[in-house]
């Protein structure tokens, strides 16, 4: 059974930090890129960051550059997304996904085969 399980979301004040985790199982982790997407109510799902489990190539959306950091622990089949300097507009459900991201390109939802259920991030005072 393929599983992607997100954790680490919660309620945080503006300027605060969270670390999200995506634990993967049921597939060959090293054969996939892991991407983070987010979706706020009434908004389209958007790509946030992704990483290749094979060579650690990364992507960051412009709106998170300098604030978020993606990393991978292949031994644990886990990808992390460190969220710093959080803003209210970062409030969304954050999803991780496994797929065939092509390094150097913007990750697209249709490139991903497996999705987790999401973890809620709420940034509010």
Secondary structure by P-SEA (a helix, b strand, c coil): cbbbbbcccccccccbbbbbbbbbcccccccbbbbbbbbccccccccccccccccccccccccccccbbbbbcccccbbbbbbcccccccccbbbbbbcccccccccccccccccccbbbbbbcc
